[in-house]
Amino acid sequence: MRRYRYVGPKDLLTLVTASRGDAVDAKRAGTFTFVVTSDGVLRVAPRHSEHVVCAAGGEVLSAGEIRIERGRVVSVSNQSTGYCPEPESWPAVAAALDRAGIAHDGGFTDEMIFRRCAECGQRNIVKEGDFTCAVCGASLPEKWNFV
């Protein structure tokens, strides 16, 4: 399983402390920023928190936003421009949800495709299959490239 390191703005790293998001259980309800830590634990923080803070600066198996109601995932995405995880990171999320006793439908409700522009370095979300950099107009690679 791929581990994702933080690729977002360096100034946000100053917000990172030794503490991280809370481990989640089925009784938790609301919309949250989430990460799946490198040891497979689902951690959540208030929705407007930075993923890198939720992860205490560490590598993650996935990251995004999640809404939980009555012990069930209502919506979940891999939307994290700090880690830019692939949709293929879903199995890590599913395993963490299963361990926490939270029901889910077996996939992201919203999948983001991230690419870094080789020309200008900008992080992009690919929309409607258009692999063009939103900043400089260069072609974006077909494969994930935040190595």
Rosetta blueprint (number, residue, H / E / L):
1 M L
2 R L
3 R L
4 Y E
5 R L
6 Y L
7 V L
8 G L
9 P L
10 K H
11 D H
12 L H
13 L H
14 T H
15 L H
16 V L
17 T L
18 A L
19 S L
20 R L
21 G L
22 D E
23 A E
24 V L
25 D L
26 A L
27 K L
28 R L
29 A L
30 G E
31 T E
32 F E
33 T E
34 F E
35 V E
36 V E
37 T E
38 S L
39 D L
40 G L
41 V L
42 L E
43 R E
44 V E
45 A E
46 P E
47 R L
48 H L
49 S L
50 E L
51 H H
52 V H
53 V H
54 C H
55 A L
56 A L
57 G L
58 G L
59 E L
60 V E
61 L E
62 S E
63 A E
64 G E
65 E E
66 I E
67 R E
68 I E
69 E E
70 R L
71 G L
72 R E
73 V E
74 V E
75 S E
76 V E
77 S E
78 N L
79 Q L
80 S L
81 T L
82 G L
83 Y L
84 C L
85 P L
86 E L
87 P H
88 E H
89 S H
90 W H
91 P H
92 A H
93 V H
94 A H
95 A H
96 A H
97 L H
98 D H
99 R H
100 A H
101 G L
102 I L
103 A E
104 H L
105 D L
106 G L
107 G L
108 F L
109 T L
110 D E
111 E L
112 M L
113 I L
114 F E
115 R E
116 R E
117 C L
118 A L
119 E L
120 C L
121 G L
122 Q L
123 R E
124 N E
125 I E
126 V L
127 K E
128 E L
129 G L
130 D E
131 F L
132 T E
133 C L
134 A L
135 V L
136 C L
137 G L
138 A L
139 S E
140 L L
141 P L
142 E L
143 K L
144 W L
145 N L
146 F L
147 V L
